[in-house]
Structure formats: structure tokens, C-alpha cells
């Protein structure tokens, strides 16, 4: 059975559209967050908006330099589209594909391109940022091992960094 393809929403106008990076439900959640942060409701997140929302969360003594640094992370005024773009950039694969593949290769001394399911599951549930049973279930649903119990880690790396499975 071939691994299932990760689904990614395609917006009208192609994949260069920032809205194509997210599911509709995610866009709605980000819109709600944007509205909360945009305290003065002018459609732009400003330094004053950030100060006000942080104060509402109990952070009263935020320095101007910190707020300015946050605002400067954007390429211009932070409207909703820029806000989404910033999240898209932060959520995209943090490391390049070759870096992630190299990390998996440490676990694949024979260089087969696969790792035993049981071994990977043990690592993911006992080390560092441990996976829950639900996360493991979702992993195997998205990337089922072959009949011999091997997991194609190169495919996992590709999906992490590109958002969908390679066409073979």
C-alpha cells in the first residue's frame, strides 16, 4: 500500500498565494488571533497594539526595543496578509530537507533510506519531545510502513519541507 499524500489547500490563483499555505479553518483561527492583536481595529498591527495585547496577558514591562524588533520582523506594515505570511514562513520546514535527511541517516547506518517502524516509534515516544499515542497513530496513518515494517524517511523529510508527497 502506497503512503497517503499529505493534503494541502490550493487557493485560487496558484500556490504563490499566501492563503494557499493554510487550510480554511487555520486561516479563520489566524484571523481571530489577528483581530485580538489588532487592538485599535485599524487592520494593521502596530507597536501600540502589541504593547496592549501583551499587557492584557500580564506582561506590563515590555521594552520599546523588544516591540520594535517584533514589528521589524515584517517586511512592512503588518496587515492580515503579512501576518499570515509571517506565520507561513515560521511554520515552513525550519531546516532544509538535506539537514533533516542527514539526521535520519544517522539512524540508517546501512544507507537503505528506511528505518524500522518499531525503532523509530521507540525513539519518538521515549526521547526529547515525546510523541503521544495519537501523534504516533497519525504518523503511521500518513506514512504507513511497508510489509517488512520499514519506514521511508526520505518521503517523510520531503513532506515536512514541501508539504506534499513527491510524484514517482
N, CA and C of each residue as an Amber inpcrd file, in Angstrom:
protein
   504
   0.8490000  -1.1830000   0.0000000   0.0000000   0.0000000   0.0000000
   0.8880000   1.2370000   0.0000000   0.6690000   2.1280000  -0.9270000
   1.4850000   3.3440000  -1.0380000   1.1270000   4.3170000   0.0830000
   2.1130000   5.1050000   0.5450000   1.8170000   6.0900000   1.5890000
   0.8000000   7.1100000   1.0960000  -0.0280000   7.5640000   2.0260000
  -1.0260000   8.5680000   1.6760000  -0.3300000   9.8950000   1.4380000
  -0.9160000  10.6860000   0.5740000  -0.3590000  12.0020000   0.2900000
  -0.8850000  12.9990000   1.3040000  -0.0010000  13.8710000   1.7620000
  -0.4350000  14.9550000   2.6390000  -1.2610000  15.9160000   1.8030000
  -2.3370000  16.3710000   2.3690000  -3.2000000  17.2810000   1.6220000
  -2.8570000  18.7170000   1.9770000  -2.8320000  19.5620000   0.9370000
  -2.5710000  20.9730000   1.1340000  -3.5880000  21.7390000   0.3130000
  -4.1750000  22.7200000   0.9320000  -5.2090000  23.5140000   0.2810000
  -4.5820000  24.3750000  -0.8110000  -5.1590000  24.3670000  -1.9950000
  -4.7180000  25.2340000  -3.0880000  -5.7550000  26.3260000  -3.2780000
  -5.3310000  27.5540000  -3.1460000  -6.2330000  28.6830000  -3.3240000
  -6.3030000  29.0520000  -4.7900000  -7.3320000  29.7980000  -5.1400000
  -7.4430000  30.3180000  -6.4980000  -6.1990000  31.1470000  -6.7880000
  -5.6690000  31.0270000  -7.9970000  -4.5470000  31.8550000  -8.3680000
  -3.2000000  31.2020000  -8.1480000  -3.1550000  29.9450000  -7.6800000
  -1.8810000  29.2430000  -7.5970000  -1.2700000  29.2200000  -6.2210000
  -0.1520000  28.4950000  -6.1290000   0.4700000  28.2610000  -4.8430000
   1.2840000  29.4420000  -4.3390000   1.4850000  30.5020000  -5.1410000
   2.2130000  31.6550000  -4.6530000   1.3490000  32.4830000  -3.7020000
   0.0760000  32.2260000  -3.6730000  -0.8560000  32.9220000  -2.8060000
  -0.6270000  32.4670000  -1.3640000  -0.4420000  33.4290000  -0.4660000
  -0.1910000  33.1040000   0.9370000  -1.3390000  32.2780000   1.5280000
  -2.5540000  32.4840000   1.0480000  -3.6980000  31.7560000   1.5810000
  -3.6580000  30.2720000   1.2030000  -2.8650000  29.9110000   0.1950000
  -2.7640000  28.5130000  -0.2100000  -1.9300000  27.6930000   0.7680000
  -1.2470000  28.3690000   1.6810000  -0.3810000  27.6810000   2.6340000
  -1.1670000  27.0460000   3.7850000  -2.4380000  27.4290000   3.9430000
  -3.2110000  27.0210000   5.1030000  -4.5680000  26.4770000   4.7110000
  -5.1190000  25.6490000   5.5720000  -6.4960000  25.1890000   5.4410000
  -7.4160000  26.3550000   5.8120000  -8.6330000  26.3260000   5.3210000
  -9.5820000  27.4070000   5.6160000  -9.7920000  27.5710000   7.1200000
  -9.8590000  26.4720000   7.8550000 -10.0610000  26.5630000   9.3060000
  -8.8660000  27.2350000   9.9910000  -7.6580000  26.9850000   9.4780000
  -6.4740000  27.6360000  10.0400000  -6.5050000  29.1340000   9.7700000
  -6.9070000  29.5050000   8.5600000  -6.9880000  30.9260000   8.2060000
  -7.9570000  31.6330000   9.1480000  -9.0730000  30.9790000   9.4450000
 -10.0520000  31.5690000  10.3550000  -9.4610000  31.7490000  11.7470000
  -8.7000000  30.7640000  12.2190000  -8.0600000  30.8780000  13.5330000
  -7.0490000  32.0170000  13.5540000  -6.2590000  32.1450000  12.4890000
  -5.2960000  33.2410000  12.4110000  -6.0080000  34.5900000  12.3380000
  -7.1400000  34.6320000  11.6570000  -7.9100000  35.8770000  11.5710000
  -8.3970000  36.2860000  12.9570000  -8.8490000  35.3100000  13.7410000
  -9.2950000  35.5990000  15.1080000  -8.1250000  36.1170000  15.9490000
  -6.9610000  35.4850000  15.8170000  -5.7740000  35.9340000  16.5530000
  -5.3740000  37.3410000  16.1150000  -5.4010000  37.5900000  14.8030000
  -5.0550000  38.9140000  14.2780000  -5.9900000  39.9740000  14.8670000
  -7.2760000  39.6630000  14.9050000  -8.2610000  40.6020000  15.4310000
  -8.0140000  40.9030000  16.9040000  -7.6050000  39.8970000  17.6620000
  -7.2950000  40.1100000  19.0810000  -6.0680000  41.0140000  19.2240000
  -5.0570000  40.7790000  18.4090000  -3.8140000  41.5590000  18.5000000
  -4.0300000  42.9830000  18.0070000  -4.8290000  43.1620000  16.9580000
  -5.0970000  44.4880000  16.3930000  -6.0770000  45.2240000  17.3060000
  -5.5640000  45.6570000  18.4420000  -6.3940000  46.2390000  19.4970000
  -7.2040000  47.4510000  19.0490000  -6.6450000  48.3040000  18.1830000
  -7.3720000  49.5090000  17.7660000  -8.2150000  49.2730000  16.5100000
  -8.2340000  48.0590000  16.0000000  -9.0750000  47.6280000  14.8820000
  -8.8690000  48.4430000  13.5990000  -7.6110000  48.8540000  13.3390000
  -7.3550000  49.6110000  12.1100000  -6.8400000  48.7360000  10.9720000
  -6.7450000  47.4090000  11.2100000  -6.3050000  46.4950000  10.1590000
  -4.7970000  46.3430000  10.0600000  -4.0510000  47.0020000  10.9520000
  -2.5890000  46.9290000  10.9700000  -2.1440000  46.6900000  12.4100000
  -1.2450000  45.7360000  12.6010000  -0.6930000  45.5060000  13.9390000
   0.4660000  46.4730000  14.1330000   0.3340000  47.3170000  15.1510000
   1.3620000  48.3120000  15.4500000   2.0580000  47.9680000  16.7680000
   3.0650000  48.7470000  17.0780000   3.7860000  48.5910000  18.3420000
   2.8210000  48.7760000  19.5160000   1.9220000  49.7620000  19.4060000
   0.9430000  50.0040000  20.4730000  -0.0120000  48.8220000  20.6240000
  -0.4060000  48.2200000  19.4890000  -1.2590000  47.0290000  19.5510000
  -0.5570000  45.9110000  20.3080000   0.7160000  45.6910000  19.9770000
   1.4720000  44.6380000  20.6520000   1.5840000  44.9230000  22.1480000
   1.8970000  46.1770000  22.4930000   2.0150000  46.5480000  23.9010000
   0.7000000  46.2770000  24.6290000  -0.4270000  46.6790000  24.0210000
  -1.7410000  46.4990000  24.6530000  -2.0980000  45.0280000  24.8320000
  -1.8510000  44.2170000  23.8010000  -2.2270000  42.8020000  23.9130000
  -1.3110000  42.0940000  24.9170000  -0.0270000  42.4570000  24.9390000
   0.8740000  41.8540000  25.9250000   0.4750000  42.2680000  27.3430000
   0.0540000  43.5250000  27.5100000  -0.4100000  43.9850000  28.8240000
  -1.6510000  43.2070000  29.2520000  -2.5460000  42.9280000  28.3010000
  -3.7600000  42.1670000  28.6280000  -3.4320000  40.7350000  29.0360000
  -2.2290000  40.2780000  28.6250000  -1.7770000  38.9370000  29.0030000
  -0.8800000  38.9610000  30.2380000  -0.7270000  40.1460000  30.8490000
   0.0340000  40.2610000  32.0880000   1.4780000  40.6790000  31.9300000
   1.9290000  40.9420000  30.7210000   3.3040000  41.4000000  30.5060000
   3.2870000  42.9200000  30.4290000   3.5560000  43.5540000  31.5530000
   3.4060000  45.0040000  31.6520000   4.6590000  45.7880000  31.2640000
   5.8200000  45.2310000  31.4590000   7.0560000  45.9980000  31.2920000
   7.8420000  45.5660000  30.0550000   7.2060000  45.5690000  28.9000000
   7.8760000  45.2020000  27.6550000   8.6010000  46.4360000  27.1310000
   9.8780000  46.2730000  26.8280000  10.6870000  47.4030000  26.3620000
  10.3340000  47.7710000  24.9290000  10.4540000  49.0690000  24.6230000
  10.2140000  49.5580000  23.2660000  11.0630000  48.8190000  22.2500000
  12.3210000  48.5410000  22.6030000  13.2280000  47.8500000  21.6810000
  12.6970000  46.4660000  21.3170000  12.1230000  45.7810000  22.3010000
  11.5530000  44.4570000  22.0460000  10.3630000  44.5540000  21.0880000
   9.5050000  45.5310000  21.3280000   8.3420000  45.7220000  20.4610000
   8.7750000  46.1020000  19.0480000   9.7570000  46.9880000  18.9360000
  10.2540000  47.3980000  17.6290000  10.8690000  46.2150000  16.8870000
  11.5720000  45.3520000  17.6190000  12.1690000  44.1660000  16.9990000
  11.0740000  43.2480000  16.4430000   9.9830000  43.1140000  17.1940000
   8.8630000  42.2850000  16.7240000   8.2740000  42.8660000  15.4400000
   8.0460000  44.1670000  15.4190000   7.4630000  44.8240000  14.2490000
   8.4000000  44.7290000  13.0480000   9.6990000  44.8190000  13.2900000
  10.6810000  44.7940000  12.2020000  10.8270000  43.4140000  11.5560000
  10.2500000  42.3870000  12.1780000  10.2890000  41.0590000  11.5560000
   9.4850000  41.0330000  10.2620000   8.5630000  41.9740000  10.1210000
   7.7440000  42.0500000   8.9050000   8.4430000  42.9270000   7.8770000
   8.1100000  42.6950000   6.6160000   8.6980000  43.4660000   5.5220000
   8.0520000  44.8370000   5.3770000   6.9690000  45.0780000   6.0770000
   6.2540000  46.3490000   6.0040000   5.1620000  46.3520000   7.0510000
   4.1360000  47.2010000   6.8780000   3.0290000  47.2100000   7.8340000
   2.4000000  45.8090000   7.9360000   2.0440000  45.4330000   9.1450000
   1.5300000  44.0760000   9.3760000   0.0090000  44.0730000   9.2500000
  -0.4580000  43.8640000   8.0070000  -1.8850000  43.6390000   7.8010000
  -2.1150000  42.1240000   7.8980000  -3.3380000  41.6740000   7.6610000
  -3.6220000  40.2520000   7.8420000  -2.8160000  39.3760000   6.8830000
  -2.6490000  39.7990000   5.6560000  -1.8920000  39.0070000   4.6760000
  -0.4320000  38.8660000   5.1070000   0.1710000  39.9570000   5.5650000
   1.5600000  39.9090000   6.0410000   1.6490000  39.0170000   7.2870000
   0.6670000  39.1370000   8.1720000   0.5980000  38.3110000   9.3780000
   0.5940000  36.8240000   9.0070000  -0.2470000  36.4560000   8.0370000
  -0.3020000  35.0700000   7.5710000   1.0380000  34.6390000   6.9660000
   1.6170000  35.5210000   6.1430000   2.8950000  35.2170000   5.5060000
   3.9650000  34.9510000   6.5590000   3.9770000  35.7590000   7.6150000
   4.9670000  35.5810000   8.6770000   4.8090000  34.2130000   9.3470000
   3.5620000  33.8210000   9.6110000   3.3330000  32.5070000  10.2070000
   3.7230000  31.4010000   9.2430000   3.4010000  31.5860000   7.9680000
   3.7700000  30.5900000   6.9590000   5.2700000  30.3710000   6.9170000
   6.0260000  31.4530000   6.9760000   7.4880000  31.3460000   6.9580000
   8.0070000  30.6670000   8.2120000   7.3990000  30.9720000   9.3560000
   7.8360000  30.3610000  10.6220000   7.4710000  28.8780000  10.6790000
   6.3350000  28.5170000  10.0860000   5.8610000  27.1460000  10.1790000
   6.4100000  26.2350000   9.0950000   6.9310000  26.8240000   8.0260000
   7.5310000  26.0250000   6.9670000   8.6690000  25.2250000   7.5740000
   9.0640000  24.1180000   6.9430000  10.1470000  23.3150000   7.4810000
  11.2930000  24.1840000   7.9560000  11.5640000  24.1390000   9.2410000
  12.5720000  25.0070000   9.8290000  13.9560000  24.7040000   9.2660000
  14.2220000  23.4620000   8.9660000  15.5140000  23.0760000   8.4160000
  15.3300000  22.6350000   6.9670000  16.3580000  22.8300000   6.1360000
  16.2760000  22.3350000   4.7630000  16.1590000  20.8120000   4.7380000
  15.6190000  20.2990000   3.6490000  15.3850000  18.8590000   3.5180000
  16.6610000  18.0530000   3.7440000  17.7940000  18.4900000   3.1830000
  19.0370000  17.7180000   3.3180000  19.4960000  17.6170000   4.7700000
  19.2190000  18.6320000   5.5860000  19.5980000  18.6040000   7.0030000
  18.7590000  17.5570000   7.7360000  17.4670000  17.5170000   7.4430000
  16.5840000  16.5510000   8.0970000  16.9440000  15.1340000   7.6490000
  17.1950000  14.9500000   6.3450000  17.5920000  13.6330000   5.8290000
  18.8920000  13.1880000   6.5060000  19.8450000  14.0960000   6.6650000
  21.1160000  13.7470000   7.3140000  20.9050000  13.2790000   8.7450000
  19.9520000  13.9050000   9.4380000  19.6490000  13.4780000  10.8060000
  19.1030000  12.0470000  10.8120000  18.2360000  11.7220000   9.8610000
  17.7030000  10.3640000   9.7670000  18.7980000   9.3700000   9.3690000
  19.7370000   9.7840000   8.5290000  20.8000000   8.8840000   8.0670000
  21.6450000   8.3570000   9.2140000  21.7380000   9.1310000  10.2890000
  22.4570000   8.6680000  11.4790000  21.8130000   7.3910000  12.0100000
  20.5050000   7.2740000  11.8260000  19.7570000   6.1070000  12.2990000
  19.6930000   4.9970000  11.2530000  20.3480000   5.2100000  10.1150000
  20.3060000   4.2790000   8.9830000  21.7430000   3.9690000   8.5190000
  22.5080000   3.2440000   9.3450000  23.9280000   3.0210000   9.0130000
  24.1450000   2.2520000   7.7070000  23.1830000   1.4400000   7.2840000
  23.3220000   0.6990000   6.0250000  22.9700000   1.5570000   4.8090000
  22.3840000   2.7430000   5.0350000  22.0390000   3.6310000   3.9340000
  20.9100000   3.1280000   3.0570000  19.9340000   2.4550000   3.6490000
  18.8210000   1.8910000   2.8800000  17.7380000   2.9210000   2.5460000
  17.7200000   4.0440000   3.2720000  16.6650000   5.0380000   3.0740000
  15.4270000   4.7360000   3.8940000  15.5330000   3.6960000   4.7260000
  14.4000000   3.3250000   5.5780000  14.8830000   3.0840000   7.0080000
  13.9240000   3.1430000   7.9250000  14.1690000   2.8370000   9.3320000
  13.0470000   1.9020000   9.7750000  13.3700000   0.9620000  10.6360000
  12.3430000   0.0620000  11.1630000  11.3130000   0.8500000  11.9700000
  10.0400000   0.5530000  11.7280000   8.9380000   1.2330000  12.4020000
   9.0930000   1.1540000  13.9230000   9.3750000  -0.0210000  14.4450000
   9.4670000  -0.2010000  15.8960000  10.5700000   0.6690000  16.4950000
  11.7090000   0.7630000  15.8000000  12.8310000   1.5590000  16.2710000
  12.4670000   3.0470000  16.2780000  11.8860000   3.5200000  15.1790000
  11.5080000   4.9300000  15.0910000  10.4430000   5.2610000  16.1280000
   9.4770000   4.3790000  16.2910000   8.4230000   4.6090000  17.2780000
   8.9990000   4.6740000  18.6860000   9.9360000   3.7860000  18.9910000
  10.5650000   3.8140000  20.3160000  11.2850000   5.1430000  20.5450000
  12.0410000   5.6050000  19.5470000  12.7490000   6.8830000  19.6790000
  11.7680000   8.0420000  19.8750000  10.7180000   8.0580000  19.0800000
   9.7780000   9.1750000  19.1220000   8.9400000   9.2230000  20.3980000
   8.7930000   8.0890000  21.0650000   7.9680000   8.0650000  22.2810000
   8.7860000   8.0840000  23.5640000  10.1220000   7.9600000  23.4510000
  10.9340000   7.9150000  24.6730000  11.9990000   8.9980000  24.7570000
  12.2630000   9.7010000  23.6880000  13.3470000  10.6900000  23.6720000
  12.7980000  12.1040000  23.5030000  13.4960000  13.0680000  24.0680000
  13.2540000  14.5110000  23.8940000  11.7850000  14.8900000  23.8880000
  11.3130000  15.4670000  22.7920000   9.9440000  15.9420000  22.6580000
   9.0560000  14.7520000  22.2940000   8.6520000  13.9940000  23.2990000
   7.9990000  12.7040000  23.0830000   6.6520000  12.8120000  22.3750000
   6.4480000  11.9090000  21.4070000   5.1770000  11.8110000  20.7010000
   4.1520000  11.1240000  21.5900000   2.9090000  11.5900000  21.4970000
   1.7960000  10.9250000  22.1930000   1.3440000   9.7370000  21.3400000
   0.4900000   8.8990000  21.9100000  -0.0590000   7.7640000  21.1730000
  -0.8310000   8.2570000  19.9490000  -1.5480000   9.3710000  20.1040000
  -2.3200000   9.9450000  18.9880000  -1.3930000  10.4330000  17.8750000
  -0.2750000  11.0580000  18.2380000   0.6790000  11.5330000  17.2340000
   1.3160000  10.3700000  16.4850000   1.6120000   9.2860000  17.1920000
   2.1690000   8.0890000  16.5490000   1.1380000   7.5000000  15.5830000
  -0.1010000   7.4340000  16.0250000  -1.1730000   6.9130000  15.1720000
  -1.2880000   7.7460000  13.8870000  -1.2300000   9.0620000  14.0310000
  -1.3060000   9.9510000  12.8700000  -0.0960000   9.7890000  11.9520000
   1.0760000   9.5910000  12.5360000   2.2920000   9.3890000  11.7480000
   2.1520000   8.1480000  10.8680000   1.7160000   7.0420000  11.4590000
   1.6090000   5.7890000  10.6850000   0.4610000   5.8420000   9.6900000
  -0.5670000   6.6470000   9.9840000  -1.6560000   6.8110000   9.0040000
  -1.1430000   7.5780000   7.7820000  -0.3010000   8.5610000   8.0150000
   0.2320000   9.3640000   6.9120000   1.3790000   8.6740000   6.1870000
   2.1810000   7.9090000   6.9340000   3.3740000   7.2620000   6.3690000
   3.4260000   5.8010000   6.8030000   2.5210000   4.9750000   6.2720000
   2.4970000   3.5730000   6.7110000   3.7800000   2.8450000   6.3000000
   4.2890000   2.0010000   7.1970000   5.4740000   1.2150000   6.8560000
   5.1410000   0.1690000   5.7900000   6.1900000  -0.3210000   5.1210000
   5.9690000  -1.3820000   4.1400000   5.7150000  -2.7020000   4.8630000
   5.5100000  -3.7830000   4.1150000   5.1600000  -5.0790000   4.7150000
   6.2700000  -5.6110000   5.6290000   7.5030000  -5.1720000   5.4070000
   8.6190000  -5.6130000   6.2590000   8.7850000  -4.7260000   7.4890000
   7.9180000  -3.7150000   7.6430000   8.0000000  -2.8440000   8.8120000
   8.9910000  -1.7040000   8.6640000   9.3360000  -1.3670000   7.4190000
  10.2820000  -0.2820000   7.1630000   9.5390000   1.0150000   6.8320000
  10.0920000   2.1280000   7.3100000   9.5150000   3.4450000   7.0710000
  10.4640000   4.2260000   6.1620000   9.9160000   4.7860000   5.0830000
  10.6940000   5.5790000   4.1300000  10.8900000   6.9790000   4.7010000
  12.0390000   7.2110000   5.3470000  12.2460000   8.5060000   5.9870000
  12.5010000   9.6290000   4.9850000  12.9600000   9.3040000   3.7970000
  13.1700000  10.3600000   2.7950000  11.8350000  10.9680000   2.3700000
  10.8000000  10.1590000   2.2800000   9.4650000  10.6630000   1.9640000
   8.9470000  11.5540000   3.0950000   9.1700000  11.1270000   4.3350000
   8.7510000  11.9380000   5.4850000   9.4480000  13.2970000   5.4240000
  10.7450000  13.2990000   5.1570000  11.5130000  14.5510000   5.0790000
  10.9890000  15.4520000   3.9650000  10.6640000  14.8510000   2.8410000
  10.1450000  15.6380000   1.7170000   8.8260000  16.3070000   2.1000000
   7.9360000  15.5480000   2.7220000   6.6380000  16.0930000   3.1010000
   6.7970000  17.1820000   4.1600000   7.7170000  17.0010000   5.1060000
   7.9600000  18.0190000   6.1320000   8.3670000  19.3360000   5.4800000
   9.2260000  19.2820000   4.4780000   9.7720000  20.5040000   3.8940000
   8.9810000  21.0390000   2.7090000   8.1970000  20.1920000   2.0360000
   7.4720000  20.6390000   0.8470000   5.9560000  20.5970000   1.0000000
   5.4660000  19.8790000   1.9850000   4.0300000  19.8680000   2.2360000
   3.2410000  18.8350000   1.4620000   3.8720000  18.0820000   0.5880000
   3.1510000  17.0360000  -0.1330000   4.1470000  15.9980000  -0.6250000
   3.6250000  14.8240000  -0.9560000   4.4720000  13.7190000  -1.3660000
   4.9840000  13.9250000  -2.7950000   6.2350000  13.4870000  -3.0220000
   6.8170000  13.5290000  -4.3720000   6.0510000  12.5980000  -5.2920000
   5.8910000  13.0050000  -6.5320000   5.3190000  12.1060000  -7.5460000
   6.4420000  11.2220000  -8.0430000   6.2070000   9.9100000  -8.0700000
   7.2700000   8.9970000  -8.5020000   7.0530000   8.5470000  -9.9090000
